Amino acid sequence: MKFNRLRMKNFKRFAGNHSIPLSGDGTVTVIAAENGVGKTTILDAFFLCLHGKKGMKLRKKKSTFQFEDWLANAFSSQAIAAGGYGEISVSLDCLDDNDQTFSIHRSFWIEFENKSVTEEVTLHIDGSILRLEPGEKKEHVVQAWIDAMLTPSLAQRFLLDGEEFGQLDMSHLSEAMKTGLDDLLGQGLLHRLTSHLGSVKRKTVSDMAPANERESLEMLMESSEEHSIELQSKQKLVAEMRAELAEHETIQTELQNQLQAKAAKDGAELGQLRIQHAVHASEMASLRKTGLEYLLNQVPFIVGGLANNLEELGLAEASETIRSRGIEEKVLETLDEVLSSLDPSLSREDQIRILSSSEDRLQRSHEQTPSAFRFLNEELLNELLTKREVLQLDNTEPISEFFANASYMVQQGRDLTSQLSQASKRMGLTEIADSLGLTATRIGELQTLIALEQGNIDSILAEQEEIDLRVEALKASTSADSMHRRSLELIQSLLPILEEYRIRSRKNLAEPLQNAFSEGFKMLSRKSQRIQSIAIDPDEYTVDISLQGFEGNWLRRDLSATERQHVGLSLLYAMRKLSNRPIPVVVDTPTSRMDSRHKGYSVRTFYPNLSHQVIVLATSDDLAGGLYTELRDSGALAQQILLQESKDSNEIEVIETNLDTFFEVDS
């Protein structure tokens, strides 16, 4: 597929009708403009034409984005709104490798008084409008056809702003790769199918339960699925923090060795302090673990005043009233069912009167419960008492002693760090000592965060185990040949198969992705000459780049915006090479943040090889210093388009012209 022509009407500064040719004999079309003269509008037009409102939400990436307000403001100030309405339209003509043509056209009519928008989308194939079957809605069929050609997620990956790569978050690079592969493999269908099976599973299990438990059980299972998603997120976060912790511990060892080596001649004092600091760091790691266990278990009881004799808070009375409340609640549920099924039925007024009187009785029972226990039901009260007994809270003195000792150890650590810094300063090793202090601080933070998140993970796992036990109990009480049980067993057998297929599909692409990523990176960066290895883990898709002169994973360093852009473009290159069909690439500000040397790499080798069609939205700086001439002489040019402001108005003119003069500026 190629984008052949983009047409716009009354869109931002493109007042009236405008047409921009996009394809030719070469692979690279250059649309040139100074900043503020329509490049971003062109990128917006692609998203708006292909995916309408949804496309623009993906493009803007803000939860506060209001499409109707944005579109009303996008109506050209030079255009005429007739009768309080304005029309914006965008069209994209395309050509596939079988010479079949298709044209997508969207029109938006904006009512400016209330900023409401009416949209119409049409599709022509080989000049004829798309035929519909009886009962089909044109908007749904056309959008399904467009999505089959280029999904919204793929459009977001291949129609892009080069500036965004300079802000790429290296810690989430593996997630970007995974979701990118899911887009390329069309796994959105798998995700939707998995979600649907989960919904059917919840409904099936709830139907197996007694009528009075169905609603609560279904809600519990929905909560379990939400927790499952949260669990994956937390497990991934813990894995990332463990990786960062390992790297910081390596850095800490390196810094300690540097201090030891530099202070070998006359650093007896420093060496002794370093040993004391290392021993103290080890002791603090143990203290953090114990302290977190206390904070997550015993301390809430102590702070809540539940560590002492609960009889003083009315435990006996609370146990009796809470048990009675539980019985009354079940009676009330049964009474409601009985009243609903009476034949002949009571009048509505009598039903309300009986139920209201019963609820008043239940409320009085609640008010009679000692205040410290009112938030508990019978099950939670039993859990509270069991946990309190397990924790052995009769004697809290060891806990107080622990935190007193921990406070002393923290202060001792501060004193050691200060002494180490002063000794290092006297020997001219301040910078290393400061780095060591910062590294030790971060190690402590990570150890604390990992322990906290692990506690959350354990809680989620315990809750899920309880739900699983309830589901298994329901299955055990149901006939083996019942329809519900057979359905549930089928669903439970399908879900792991779908997950295994998804994981295997990704794993099969790990090595090709690694090779393509490496190929793209070597086209872009001068550091490619120092590459020792580029590896992508087939399970987690974490990227590890080993460079001469750098310890550990280079991506864990504080990369510059240019380096981040190289990594992001390499990922784009790898995704494009792995896609199962040729997809055009549109890039705004393609060499943003690059110096002249790296611009040369990208223009001479990278962009011409990125795809069968690359549309570049460039400023004069992007291809200056002779780069445009090299691109033109290589035969890669397809179209040369200049966007410039009209001399007579604020409108933009689209001119097909030789761009040599535009790019004749110093590099």
N, C-alpha and C positions, 0 to 999 in steps of 0.2 A: 504494500500500500504506500502511496505517496500523497502528500497534500499538494494539490495542484494550484488552488487559488483561494484566497481569503477575501471576502467582501463584507463591508460594513456600511451601515447607514445611521447617521446621527449619534454615533457612539463616542462620547467624550469630545475630543477636539476634532474628530473626523466628521464634520458637518456634511450633510448630503450623502451622496453615494461614492464609495471608494472601492477600488479593486487592486489587490496586491498579488502578482504572480509569484508562485513559490517553488516551482520545479523547472528543471532544464536538463541540459546534457551532463552537468557535473553533479557532485554530491552535496555541495555546500552553497546555500543561498544566503547572501549577506543583506540584511536590512539595517541600514546605517542611519543614525540620528544622534544628535547631541542630547545630553541629559534633559529630561522634561519635554521631549518632542515626540512622544508617542510609542516608545518601545514597550513599556509596561502595558499600555493599552492593547498592543498586538497580542501579548501573552494572555491578557484577560479575555480577549475576543475568542481565542482558541477554547479556553475552558467554558465560556458562556455558550458558544455554539455547540460544543460536543455534549455538555452535561447540564446546561441551564443553571438553575438555582443551586442544585447539589454541587455542580462543578465549581461555582464561585465560593461556596462555603469551604470546599477543600482547598481552594486557591488561597483564601484569606486566612484560614487556620485560626480563627478567633471565635470563641463561644458567643461573644457579644455582636457578631456580624449580623446585620439586618439587611437582607437582600433587597427588599422593596425600597428602603431608604437609599441604599447604594445605587440602585438602578435609576431612581429618580434624579439623583445627583449626576449620574453618568450621561443623562440626556444633554446633547450638545447645546451650549449656550448660544450658538449661531443658528440653530435650527428653529423652526416655527412650530409651536404647539397649537393645533387647531381645536377649538371647542373645549379647551381644558385637558386635551389628551396629547401625548407625544409618542412617537413610534421610534423604537430602536430595533434594528435587525442586524443579524450576523449570519453569514453563510460560509460553508467550507466545501469546496469542490475537491474530490479525491479520485484517484485512479489506481486500480489494482494491477497485478502483474499479468492478468488476462485481458488487459485493456478495457475492463468494465469500468464505467464511470458512475459515481454516485455523488449526490449533492445534498448536504444537510442545511436546512434553513430554519432559523428561529426568529420570530418577530415578537416583540413585547410592546403592548400598549399600556402606557402609564397614565393613570388619572391623578393629576397633581394635587388635587384638593385633599384627598385622603391617602395618597401614595399607594393606591392599590394597583396591581399589575395583572394583566391578562396576557397569557402566553399561547403561541401557536407554533408547532414544530411540524415540518414536512420533510419527506425524504424522496428524492428522485433517483431511480436507477436506470442508467442508459437513457436518460431523458424522460422516462415515464414515472409517474407518481407510484409509490408503493401500494400494491393492491392489498385490500383487507378482506378477511373472511367474515361472514355474518357474525355479529356479536362482538367483534374485536374493536377495541378503542385505539384510535390512531396514535395518540400520545404514547400509550403503553407499548404498542408494537414498534413504533419508530425508535423509542428509547432502548428497547430490548435489542434492536438491530444494531444501534450505535454501541451499546455496551458489549455486544459480541465482538465488535470490531476493535474497540479500545475501552476497557473498563475505566471507571473513575479513578481507581487506585493506580492503574498503569499510566493514565494521563498525568496523574500527580508525580509520577516518577520520571516521565520522559518529556514533559513540558515544564521547564524549571527555570528558576532564577539562580544564576551563578553565585550571587552574593550569599545565598543561604548556605552554600557549602563552607564558607569561611566561618560559620557558626556551628558546624557539625559537632555533636556531642560524642566524643570518642568512647565514652563509657557505655553508650547505647548503640554502638556500631553493629554488634552481633544481632540485636533485635531488628535493626534496619535491614540487615541481610535476610533474616528469617521471614519478615513480612514481605520483603521484596520477592523472595522466592515463592511465597504463597501466592502473590499476585501473578507471577509469571506462570505458575503451575495451575492457575485457575482454582485454587483451593478454597475460594470463597464459598463455592457450592458445598464443599465438605463441612465448613464451619456452620452453614445454614442447616445442613442435614443433621449434624451433631446436636445443634440447638433444638431442632424439632423433635428428635428422639428423646432428648432430656425432658421436654415438655410432656410427651406421651408417657414417659416413664413415671413422672410425678402423678399424672392423672390416673394411671393404672394402679399405682400403689395406693393412692387415696381411695379409689373405688373398692380396694380389697379390705379397707379398714371399716370398723363399725361407723354408722352414720354420724354419731356424735363426735368422732375423732377425725373425720375426713378433712375438714377445713384446716384444723391446726396442723395435721400431718403434712398436708400439701404446702402450707406456709413454711413448715420446718424444712422440707426438702428444697424449696426455693432458696431458703437461707443457706442451706448446705451447698447448693451450687454456687451461690455468690461467694461463700467462704472458700470454695474450691478454686475459684478464679483468684481470690485474694491470696490463697495459699501459694499458688504458682508464682504470683508476683513477689511475695515475700521470700520464697525459696530462691528465686532468681536474684533478688537484692542481696540476700545473705551470701550467695555464691560470688557475686561481684565484690562484696565487701571483703570476703575471705581472700580473693585474688589480690585486692588492693593491700590488704594486711600483709600478705606474704611478700609483696614487693617492698613495702615499707620496712618490714623486718630485714630484708636483704640490704636495703639502703642503710638501715641503722648499723648493721654489721660492717658494711663498707666504711661508714663514717668512723666507727669505733676503731677499725683497723688503721684508718688514715691517722687518727689521733695518736694511736699507739706507735705507728711508724715514725711520725714526725717528732714525737716526743721521746724517742728511744734514747737519745744522747743524755739529756739532762731532765727528763720528765718523770722522775720517780713519783713526785707528788701527783702529777696528772694521771699517771698510770694507776696509782692507788685509787684516786677518785673515780676513774673510769670503771674499775672493778666494782667499787661500791655502788656506782650508778647502775651497772648491769645487774648486780644482785638485787638491788632495790626494785628495778623494773620487773624482774621475775616475781618478787614477792607481791608487788602491786597487781600483777595479772591474776594471781591467786585470790587476793583480797577482792578484786572486782567481781570475780565469779561468785564468791561466797556472799558478798554484799548484795548482788542482784537477786540471788536466791532468797535472801531475807526480805528484800523489798517487794518481791513478787508473791511471797507467801505469808510470813509472820507479821511484817510491818503493817499491812492493811488491818489486821485484827487489832493490833496495838493502838493504831491511830483511831480506829472506830470504837475503841473502848470495849472490845469483845474478848480481850485476853484474860480478864479476871473472872470472877464468879458470875456466870450468866443468871443464876437464880435471883441475884439482886436486881436484874433487869426484867424479871417476870417471866423466866423461861417456861416454868410449869404451866402458868396461865396461858402463855402464848401457844404452847403445844396443843392444849385442849381446844382453844378457840380456832386455831388454824385447822385442826383436824375436823372440827364441826363445820367450819366454813367450806371445806372441801366436800363434805357430805351434802351440805345445803346447795352448793353449786350444781352438783350432779342431780339432786332432786329437782332443782329449778329447771334444768335442761330437760329432764324427763317430763315434768309438768307441762312445759311448753309444747313438747311433742304430743302429749295426751290431749291437751286442749285443742290442738290443731286437727286431731284425728277424730274427735267426738262426732257421733252421728245419732241424733241431730246435734248440731253444734250449738255451743253457747253464743249468746250475742257478743259482738265485738267489745261492747262496754264491759260485760262481765269478765271476759278474758283479760282485758287490760287491768281491771280492778284486782283480779286474783294474782296476776303476774306482778303488778305494782306492789301489792302487799308482801309478796314473797321477796321481792328485791329489797324492800325496806328492811325486812328481817335480816337479810344477808348483809346489808349496810351496817345494821346495829352490831352484828357479829364482828364486822371489820373494825368498828370503832372501839369495841371492847378489847381488841387485841392490844397488848402493850406496844407503845409507839416504836420501840426498837426493832420489832419484828413484823410490822404491818406490811412491809414490802415483800414478804416471803409467802410462798405457798408451802404445802406439806413437803413436797419433793425438795424444794430449795432449802427448807429448814433442816431436813435430814442431811443434805449435802454439807451445809454449814457446820453442823455439829460433828459430822464425820471428819471433815477436814481439820477442824479445830483440835479434835482429839489426836489425829495423826501428827499434827505439828507440835504437840506437847507444849502448850503455851502456859502451863502452870508456873513456869519459872522463866521470866524474860530477862533476867540479869545477864546471861551470856550474850544476848543480843546487844544490850546496852554497852557491855564491855567491848564487843567487837567493833561497834561504830566509833567508840572512843579511841580505840587503838588505830582504826583506819584513819581517823582524823589526824592522829599523831604521825602516821606513816606518810600521809599526803604532805604535811608540813616538812617532814624530813626529806621527802623527795624534792620539794622546792628548794630547801637549803642545799642539797647536793648539787642540783642543777646550777644554782647560783655560784657555788664554789667551783664547779667545773668550768663555768663560763669565765670566772675571774682568773683561774689558773691558765686557761687557754689564751685569754687576752694577754696575760703576761708573756706568753710564749709565741704570740702572734698567730694563734689558731682560733680566733674568735669566730670567723665565718663557719668553720667546720663545727664548732661547738654549738653555734646558734642553729645550724641545720639539724644537728643531732637532737637538740631540744624540741624543735618543731616536729621532727619525725617521731620522737617518743610521745609527744602529745597526741599526734594523729593516731598512733598505734593504740593508745589508751582509748581514744574516742571510738575507733573501729571495734575494739574488743567489747566495749560497753554496748554499742549499737547491735553488734552481732548477738550478744547474749539476750538483749531485749527482744529482738526479732525472733530469735529461737524460742523464747518463751511464748510469743504470740503464735508461732507455728505449732508448738505443742498443744496450746489451747484449742486451735482449730482442728487439729488431728483428733483430739479427745472428743470434741463435739461431733465430728463426722463419724467416729467409731460408734457413738451412742445412736445416731440416726441409722447407721447400717444394721445395728443389732435389732432395732425396732422393725426395720424392713424385713430382716430375716425371720423375725418372730411372726410377722404377718404371713410370709410365704409358708412357714411351717404349719400354720393353722389353716392353710388353704389347700384344697384338693389338688393333687399333682396334675390332674388332667383338666383343671379349670382353664377357661379362656384367659383370665387375667394372669394367671401364673405363667402360662405358655408365652403370652405376649411379653411379660416382664423378662423372662429368661432369654427370649429372642433379642430384645433391646440390649440387655446386658452383655450378650455375646457380640452384638454389632459394634457397640461403642469402642471397645479396645481395638477392634479390627480397623476402624476408621482412623483412630489415633496412630496405630502402627503404620498404616499406609502413608499418613501424612509425614511421619518421622522418617520413614524409609525414602520417600520421595525427596525430602531435603538432603538426606545423607548421600543419595546417589549423585547430587549436584555439588557436594562439598569440594571434591578435587577439581572438576571443571571450573567452579567458581574461583578457587584458589589460583588456578593458572591464568584465568582471564583477568582477575584483580591484579596479579603480578604484572601481566602484560600491559595493562593500562597504566599502572604506576610507573613502569619503566619508560613509558612514552612521555610522561609529564615532568618527573622530578630529576633534578641534577643529583639528588641523593641516591638515585637508582644505581650509580656506579659503586656505591658502598653497601648495597644490599647483600647480606649473607643468606637470608632465607625469608620467605613469606609463607606462613602456614595458617590454615583455617581449620579449626577444630570441627570434625564432622558431627559432633553432638550438640555443642553450644554455639557454634559458628563464631567464636571469639577469634579475632585476627591477631596474629603475632608477627611483627616485622622486626627482624634482627638486622641492625646496621653496625658497621664497623665504627668504633668510637663511642658506642652507646651500650650501657649495661641493661639487660632485660629487654622488655618489649618497648620499642620506640614509641608506639602509640600511647603509652602511659605517660609520656613526657608532656610538658606544657607546650603543645604545638602552636605554631603561629597560624594566622588566618590562611596564609598561602598553603601551608602544609595540610591544614584541614581541608582546604579546597581540593588539593591533589588526592587525598584519600576519598573524598566524596565523589569526585569525577571518576576515580578508579572503580568505585562501587557501581556507578552508573554504567561505565564501560562493561563491567562484568555482567551486570543484569541484562544489558542490551545483547551481549554475545550469547547469553544463555536463553534468551526468549525464543519461544517456539515459532515465532513469525517475525518478519521484518517490521519494525515500528519506527516511524520518523521521530527525530529528536529536535526539540525547540529549546534554545538556550538564550536567556537574556544575560547581558554582560558576561560573556564567556571567559574572559581572562581577568576578571575582577581580582584585585589584590596581588596579581602576579608581577614580578619584575620582568624586564625585557627579555632576559635569558629564558625564563620559564614560559613567557608568552610565545617565544619562538618554538619551544617544544610542542606546545598545545596546537599552534596554528599549522606547523609543518607536518606533524605526524598524528596528533591525537584526534582532532575534530574531523579531518578528512576520512579517518578510519573508524569513527564512532558508529556510524550507521549508513544505510544506503541513501538516507536523506537527512541532512542536518541544516536547520534554519537558525542562523546566528543573528541576534539583535545586538548590534555593536555600537559603541561610541567611537570617536576618533582615536582615543587612546588605545582601544583594544587591539587594533591592527596597524598601529603606527610603526615607524622606523623600518619601512621596507617589507613588513610582514604581509601586507595586503598584496603587494606586487608579487611576492613569492607564491602566495595562494593562487593568484590569478594565473601566473605562468605555469603552475603545476597542472592546470587543466581541471581543477576540482570545482571551479565556480559554476554555479547553475544560473542564478539570477543576481543582479545588482540593483538594489532598491534604496533610494534616498528619501527619508522623511524630513521635510523642512517646513518652517512656518511661512505662511503666505505673507507677502509684503503688505497686502491691503487689509488683512484681518488676522484674527487669532487662530484661524483654521490651520490644519495640517495638509500639506500637499504630498502626494505619492508620485515619485518620479523614477522611471526606469532610466538609469544613466551609468556611465563609467564612474567608479568611485575613487579613482586614483587621487584626484585633487582633494577629496574629503579626508583621506588618510595621509596626506602629505604633511605630517607634523613630526616633530622630533620624538624619538622613542623615550 
